[in-house]
Amino acid sequence: MELKKGDKIPEILGKNQDGKLIKSSDYAGKKLVLYFYPKDNTSGCTAEACSFRDNYSALRKQGYEIVGVSVDDEQSHRKFIEKQGLPFDLIADTDKSLVQQFGVWGEKSMYGRKYQGTFRTTFIVDEQGVIQDIFLPKEIKTSIHAEQIKSL
């Protein structure tokens, strides 16, 4: 199953860095930037997270909340948040249920080696929990991704 524009996101999103269950209804009445990224503390993922961190208050003024998702565990997320000073939740999708629901998990290739991983993808969700826009991997510029969203 792959979610697309016009689809409602699932109610249960997963557990954050502190083990707290995050639900889509937690963001009712707010726009949500739900961004999927491959791995904590890698160069592209750090650039993307820091772009959101540095533009956090501006995005919130536009009515957005930000939530990141990767298959890293809660401890990895806590370290990443602490190291980078991230002011938003990261969901630990260790069972890969959310990446599969959103259709962002699949075969990748690096240096000729094939492996399973997360495709960097961002879903823009409206106040009712419906997907309004999707940034696909080739469209995302990690170091200025927050600016890409602010200009929507």
N, C-alpha and C positions, 0 to 999 in steps of 0.2 A: 504494500500500500504506500502511496506517495501523496502527501498533501499538496494542494495547489491553490492558486488564488480563488477566493470565494469559499473555501472550506473552513469549517470551524476547527480550532485546535483542540486537542484532547484536554479534559479537565485535569487529569493527573499528569504533571510534567516531570516529577521526580524529586529526589532529595538534594538539598543544597550542601554547601561545604560544611555546615554544622549538623547535618542529618535531619533538618526540618523539611517536611513535605511541602513542595511548592505546587500550587494549583493555578490553573488559568483564571479561576474566579477571584484569586487574590488581586488580579489586575483589572477587574471589571471597572469600566468607566475611564480607563487609561489606555493609551496606545502602548504596545509592547514591541520592543526590538528583541527578538529571540534569535540569537546568533549561535551557530554551530561552528566549532573550530576543532582542528585535529588534536592538539596537545599543549598542555601547560608548559610554560617556560621555553618555548621554541621561538625563533626570531620573528616569524610572521604572526604567530598567535600573540606574542607579547606586544608587537606593534599595533595589532588590531585592538587588544584589550586597553592599551594605553591611549589609543585614539578615543575610545569610549570614555575612559577615565577623564581625559583632559577636556572633553566636551560634555561631561555628565550634566552639569547644571544647565547648560544651554538646551540640551535635549529634554531635560525635565521641564524646562520652561515651555517647550513645545508640546508638553503632555505625554512624553515618552517615559517608560521605565525600561531598563535594560536587564536582560538575563542571558548569560552565556551558558553553553552546553558543550561538554566533551565527555569522552568515555573514561577520563581520569577519575581516580577515587577522591573521596572527601578530603583526605589528608593532603593530597597533591594540590587540590583547589585551595585549601587554607594557606599553604605555603605560597602559592602563586598570588593570591589576594594580598597576603602580608608583604611579600617582596615588591609588588608593583603598586600597592596602595589602592586597590580596586574598591570602589564604593558600591558595587552591585553583586548580586548573587551569581554563583556558578553552580549549575546542576551537574552532579556526578552520575552520568548515565552508564554505570559500569556494566549493566546487563544489556546495554545497546538497544533497549526497547524504544526509546524516544528517537534515536537516530534512524532506526528502521521505520518507525511510524511516519517520520517526515521525509523518508526517502533519500537521506543524505549519507548513507553507509554503503560502501561498495568497493569494488576493486580499483586500486590505485597502482601507480607504477613510479618507482624512483630508481634511477641508475640501472634501468633494465630489470629491476626486481619487482615482482608483482606482490601485493599484499592487500589486506582489507583495512579500510580506514574511513575516516569522516571527511566528506567533501565540505570545504568551507562554504557555508550558505547562511544567509540572513533572511528571516521572515519578519515582515512588518505586519503587525496584528492590530486591528482596530479595537475600539472600546467594548465591542460585543464579542471579541474573541475570534473574529473572522480574518483570515489572511488577506491583506490588501495588496501586498507587493512582495516579491522575492528577489533577492540579489543572489545570483548564481556565482560559482567559484571564479569564473573568468571576469566577472564584473566587479569583484571586490578588490579595492586597493587598500591593503591592510593599514597603512600608516595614515590614511585620510578617510577611513570608512565612516566615521561619525559625521564628517562633513558631507559625504554622499547622502546620508540619511537626513541631515538637517535641511538639505536642499530639495527634499521631496515636496 
